[in-house]
Amino acid sequence: MKLHTRILIGLVAGGVVGFAARHSDGLARVVGWVEPAGTIFIRLITMVVVPLVIAGLFVGIASLGDIRRLGRIGGRTLGYFLVTTTLAAVIGVVVAVAAGTTGTTGTTGTGTTEVVATAAEAKAVPTLWQTLVGMVPANPIAAAAQGDLLAIIFTVVLFAAAVTTLDQERRRPLVAFFAGVNDASLVVIRWLMWLAPVAVAILIAVTVLRSGADLLRSLAAYAVIVVVALAAHVALVLIPILRFAGRLPPARFIGAVSDVLILAFSTAASSATLPVSLAAAQSRVGISTEVSSFVLTTGTTLNKNGAAVYKAVTAVFLAHLYGVDLGVATLLTIVVTTIVAASAGAGVPGSSLVTTLIVLNAIGLGANASAGIALIAGIDRPLDMCRTAVNTFGNLVGAVVVARGEGEQLRLT
C-alpha cells in the first residue's frame, strides 16, 4: 500500500476514533494517553528543519557557479524565478483571503493550545519591518539554536554567495559537505513520512475529540482553496507567460510535456522528474542543453511556484484558525517569507510541508506553527502532488522564456 494511501487511512481512522471518543470517557482517556506520541512526531518534524534549510539552500546557491559570471542566462533565470514566485505568493494570499472564513478560530486541540494563549500570540505578531530587521542576525549560531529560520536563511544565502566566488578547488569540499547533510536530511524526512500515518491518526483523533466536526470541514475547505489557487496561478500567470513571453501555443506545449507533468503529479518529487524534464525540453521543445540544464536544474531547488501558492494559503488558513489578526502587515509578511521559504525546500515529497514552518513562525504562530503543520499533514499528499506538478510546469515555462531571450528557435512554434 502506498504511503499517501496509508496517511489518508490514518486521517479517516483518527477522525472516527475522535468522534467515538466524544461519546466514550474510556476511549477519550486512551486518546489522551497516546497524545504524547503525536507531540513527538511534531518535534521530529521541527528537528529536521534547520539542517534541511541550511544544507539545501547552501548547495543550491553555491552550485550555481561564480555569481559574477552568471551572465544573461543566469540573470533571466533568476529574474523569472523571482517574478513568478512573488506572483504565486500573492495569488495564494488573495485567493485564501477572498475565500473568507476557512476555519474555526480558537483552539484546535492539537498541542493543547487554549484560546487565551492564541490571542496573546496574535498580539505579538511582528510587523513587516520587524521581520526584515530580524532577518539579519547578530549571532548566526544563536539564531540556529533558537530556530530563527529567516535569520538562518539570510546567513546561508550570504555565505553561499561568497562561496561561489571561490575557485573550484576550495569550493568543492564545502559543497560536498552540505550536499551530504542535505541527503541525510532527506533520508530523515522519508523516515518521518513512514511514521506519518500513525501520527496523523493520533493528532486528528485528539483534534476531533476537542473540536468536533467543524475542524474537519475546515480542512476540506482549505484543500479546495489550495487547488483553486494553484489553478489560478497556472491560468493567470504561467499560461500567459508561455503564450506571450515564450511565444508558444499552450496546448501544444502541454501536450509535448504531458508525461513530465504526469510523472511530477504521481511522484510528488521534482528531483525525480528532473531527468525527464531535461529530455522533454531538449528533444521535444528544442531548448538548448545549456539553457535547459541551467534553468531546470536550478529551478528544482530555487523555483517552486506551486509550493509558494500552497505556503501562502496555508499561512492564511492557520493564522485564521489560531486567531492571528490578518492585517496588511501580516499579509505582506506572509508574501515575503513565502518567497524565501519556497526556495528553501528540497524536491522530494514532504519537504515543502516542513519548510512552511518558516512562514508560520514569521507571523508569530510560535508553538502553534508545528501543531498546525501536523494538523494539515493528513491531507498534504494530494496537495503535494498538485503543487509539484505546478512547480515542474513553472520551471519548464521558465526554460522556454530564457531560451527565447537567448534567441533560440523552438520546435513547437
Sequence and secondary structure as in RCSB ss.txt:
>XXXX:A:sequence
MKLHTRILIGLVAGGVVGFAARHSDGLARVVGWVEPAGTIFIRLITMVVVPLVIAGLFVGIASLGDIRRLGRIGG
RTLGYFLVTTTLAAVIGVVVAVAAGTTGTTGTTGTGTTEVVATAAEAKAVPTLWQTLVGMVPANPIAAAAQGDLL
AIIFTVVLFAAAVTTLDQERRRPLVAFFAGVNDASLVVIRWLMWLAPVAVAILIAVTVLRSGADLLRSLAAYAVI
VVVALAAHVALVLIPILRFAGRLPPARFIGAVSDVLILAFSTAASSATLPVSLAAAQSRVGISTEVSSFVLTTGT
TLNKNGAAVYKAVTAVFLAHLYGVDLGVATLLTIVVTTIVAASAGAGVPGSSLVTTLIVLNAIGLGANASAGIAL
IAGIDRPLDMCRTAVNTFGNLVGAVVVARGEGEQLRLT
>XXXX:A:secstr
  HHHHHHHHHHHHHHHHHHHTT HHHHHHHHHHHHHHHHHHHHHHHTHHHHHHHHHHHHHHTT  GGG HHHHH
HHHHHHHHHHHHHHHHHHHHHHHT   S  S  STT   HHHHHHHHHT   HHHHHHHTS S HHHHHHHT HH
HHHHHHHHHHHHHTTS HHHHHHHHHHHHHHHHHHHHHHHHHHHHHHHHHHHHHHHHHHHHTHHHHHHHHHHHHH
HHHHHHHHIIIIIHHIIIIIS   HHHHHHHTHHHHHHHHHH  HHHHHHHHHHHIIIII   HHHHHHHHHHHH
HH  HHHHHHHHHHHHHHHHHTT    HHHHHHHHHHHHHHHTTS SSTTHHHHHHHHHHHHTT THHHHHHHHH
HGGGHHHHHHHHHHHHHHHHHHHHHHHHHHTT   TT 
